[in-house]
Each structure stands twice: as structure tokens, then as C-alpha cells.
Amino acid sequence: MSKTSIKLVIIGHIDKIVDFEFIQNYKSNLFVIEELNRISDLPPPKKNDGYLDVVYSADEMKSILSNIQCNDFCIGIMNYRFVDNFYMHRIDNNKMCISIAGLEEILMSRDISLENFIIKNIYEIFSFYKIFGSTLDGDVYEFVHEDTRGCLFDLNGDKNDILYNTEKPIICNECLSKINKKALPNNFVDSIKSELETINKPLLKRVELFIKKYPLLSIMMTIIFSTLINILSNFIWSLIAGT
């Protein structure tokens, strides 16, 4: 299966809080992020309710992204809210837009990175692109489910639910059944599931969280490990001295 080409579009100045270099260097056997574009000069939003926050509709984003050309599909990423407060919308047949507005605080409560959240959504969009035959049409809204299962295709109508399917998301049995009705490569599901397992915290962060969660066990493990190292080093030194 050839890799799908993805273009990311930085909308506004979101790169101040998102490490796009990390996302662009992310390795997948299914897709490649070939290009980063930027749109900095944005039109004022149509909704002006007197509040300081900036909100856009999906139609406004369609106009903003109208000049962006891409081979397979492109994803706009912004730190502005959508009018309906959802965090992702289909913009066109090969364009989606993700809003991370208000999500950083939610993710930080579980030490989950914005980068992992964006990568998880790239997998979801890529899956839609393949399932629906190289187009992101309105059927994508019929595929997701409202209840939260930790599945890649959870709707996450309550934004707090992103905590349960951002890292190591699964593909639930219902979604597997839907996918299996489509004409897809034999290894499609296995490849997706395998790569979803890799969306996790860095090793050092996982160790740090383990120590915080199990401090006594961590101390015991440290003592045991240090003792074993000491015994092993003494044994090796005795062998060297004996020769």
C-alpha cells in the first residue's frame, strides 16, 4: 500500500504552542506529511458577539483554505474555536480542519501532548480517506459513534472525552465490522491498529508517571536494581582480579 500524502496548514500562530517539527517527522508506514503551509493573515470572523475570543464556522474555514492545493488531502490546524464548539470539521472533499482551542488544559490533566492529539486525528482522517474512497464526504459523520469507547472513531461530543482515545486508541468491534464491509487492502486494519499502539507518552515521561503513581514500589525496585548491579560489579571485579 503506497503512502498517502498529507499537507498540514498552520492557521494563525498555533506553532507557538505546537511542535510541528515533531509532527512532520513522525514515522508511519501509511502516510507521510510532505509539506507544511501557513496562513497567518486571517479575515475577521463573521460572528462578533463582543467577546474577545475568535470563532470561525466551517464555511469560513472553507473560504480560508480555498487556495490550498494538495495531492491527497490536507489538514488545517488552528487555535480558534469553531462556532459549534466541535474540534474537527470536514471542510471540503479532501480537506479537514482541527481546532485545539481549549484542549491544552484538558490534555495536560493526564500529561497528554497536543502533538499526540493531532497525530491521533491524522490517523482518523486518513482512515476516513481510505474507507470512503479517497474523499472526505459527508459520510464521515455517519461513521463516528456518540458513546465513548476509547475508539479512534469516538465522536467526543464532550471534549473531556479526548482523554480516553488520544493515546493508544483502539478500533472497536462495531467500527471493525463497518470497515470490513469496505474494499480495503488486507492489511489495512492490522496496520492501523499496530501504529495506533505507538501513540503514547515518551519513555521518560512514562517512567516519571510510574514513579509518581507507585513511589514505594519504585523505591523497592531501585534498591533491588542497585543491589544486583553491586553484586554483578563485585563478581566481575573478582574475575578480573583472579586473572
N, C-alpha and C positions, 0 to 999 in steps of 0.2 A: 504494500500500500504506500503510494507516494505521499510525501509530506504536504500538508495543506499550508499555504502561505497566509500569514496574518500580518496586518498592519495595525499598529496601535497609534491612536491620535490623542495627544496630550491637550486637553481643553482647559484653557486658563493657565494657572500656575500650580497645578497639582503636584508637579515634580519637586516642590519644596518639601512635601511630606511622603512621597512615594519614591522608592528606589527603582526607577525604570531600567537602569543598567542591570540590576539583578533579574528583573522580569525578562528582559531581552536576552540574557544569557542562559535562561532556563532551558534545560535539555529535555526534549521529547522526541520520541520516535514517530509521533503522529503529526505534529505541526512544527512550524518554525516561524518565529517572529522576525520578519525580514527587515522591517523598517519602522522607525518612529517618526511621526509627523507632529506638528504643533500648531494649534490655533490659539493665539494669545489675545487678539483683538476681537472681542465678542460684542454683539449688539446688545443693547439693554433689553431685559426681559419684558414681555408684554404685561405680565402681572406686576402691578405696583400697588401693594396694599399698605404702604407706609412703613413696613418693617425693613430692617437693614439686610436681611438675608436675601440672596438672589435665587430665584427659582425659574426653571425652564420647562416647557412642555415638550413632549416627544416630537411634535410638529416643528417647534422652533429648532430643536436639535437636528432634525432632518434638513432644515434650511442651512444651518451652520456647517453641517458635514457634506453638503451637496457637491462641493468641488473636490472632495477627496476621492481619488480613484484607487481601486485595489484589485488585485488578481483574483483572490478567492473571497476573503471577507475582511472587514476592518472593524475595530472596536474603539469607540471614543471613551475616554475616562475623564471624569470631571469631579470637582469638589463642590458642585452646586446641586441643590435638591431638584427633583422632578416635582411638578405641580401636585401629582397624586401621591407623592412621598414613597413610591416604589424606588428600588435602587437599580433596576435594569429594564431597559425598553428596547424593543425592535424598532429601528429607525428606518430601515429600507430592506430590500430583499437580501442584501449582503452586508448590512451594517447594524451594529448594536451599540448601545451606549450604557456605560456603568457609572452610577453616581456613588461616591463613597462618603457623601455628606452625612455626618452624624454617626458614622460606623466605627471610627477610630476608637472612641471611648468604649463601645460595646466589645470590640475585639481585644482591647488592652486588658479587660477584666479577666481574660483567660490567656493572656500573653500570646495572642494570635496576631500575626503581622498583616498589614494591609496588602503586602505583596502576595502572600498566600491566598488571601481572599480574591484578589484579581486573577491569580493563576487558576483557582478553582472555577471561577466564572468563565475563563477562557475554555476550560475543558467542557463546561456545559454548552457554551455557544458552538464550539467545534462539534460536539455530539449532535446538536440540532442541525448543523450544516450538513452533516453526513446522513443523518436519519431522514431528513426531508429533501434529500437530493440536491445538494449544493445551492439551497436557497433558504433564507430565514423568513419564511412567510408566516401568516397569522396562526398556522397550526401549532407553532411552538407554545402558544398559550393553552392549548388543549392538552399538551403533553405533561405539564407540571401538575403536581398534586398539592392540595391545600394543607393536608396534615404533614407534620414534621417527622421524618423518619431517619434523619441523618443521611438522606439520599441526595445525590447530585442534582436531582430534579425537584427538590422541595421548593415550594413557592416562596416560603419565608415572608408571608404577609406581615407577620410581626418581625421587625428587623432583628430583635434579640435572638431569633431562631438561627441566625447565621452562625452562632457559636457551635451548632450541632452538626453542620455539614460543610464547614470550611476546611478543616483538617481531616485527611483520610476519609473523605466521603465515600459512601457505598452507592451501589445501584440496586434499589430494592427489587423484590420479585415482580411486582406489578410492572415496573418500568422495564425490567428484563423481558417480560412477556411482550410488551409493546415493541421493544427493539427487535425481538426475534421474528416479528411479522414483517420486518422491512428487509429489502435486498441489500445486505451489507457483507463485507468480507468476513470470512470465517473467524478470523482472529480479532475482530473489531472489539467485541465486549471484553475479551480477556486482556487486550492491550490497554483499554481504558481503565479497567479495574486495577491492573498492575501499576499503572502510572499514578492513579489516584492515591495509592498507598504511600507514595513518596511525598505527598503534600503534608509536611509536618514541620515542627519546630526544628531549628538547628540542634545538633547533638549536645552542645554545651548548655543550651537553654533547657533541654530536657533533663540533663543531669542536675542543673540548678533547681529545677522544679521538683525533681525527685527528692533532693536533699531537704528542701523546704517542707515537703509533704511527709517524709519519713526521717526526721532528724536522728532519732535513736538508732534506727536500722542503718542509717548512713554512717554513724559513728562506729557501730559494731563492724560494719564492712571495712571501714578504713583501718581499724585496729587489726582485723584478721589479715587484710591485704598487706599491711605494713609488716606484720609478724612473719608472713610467708616470704616476703621479699628479704627480710633479715635472715631467715633460716637458709634461703636459697643462696644469698650472697656469702654467708659463712661457709656453706658447703662448697661453693665454687672456690673460695679462697683456700680452704683446706686442701682441695685437689691441686691447686696451683702450688701451694707451699710444700706439698708432699712430693712434687716432682722436682 
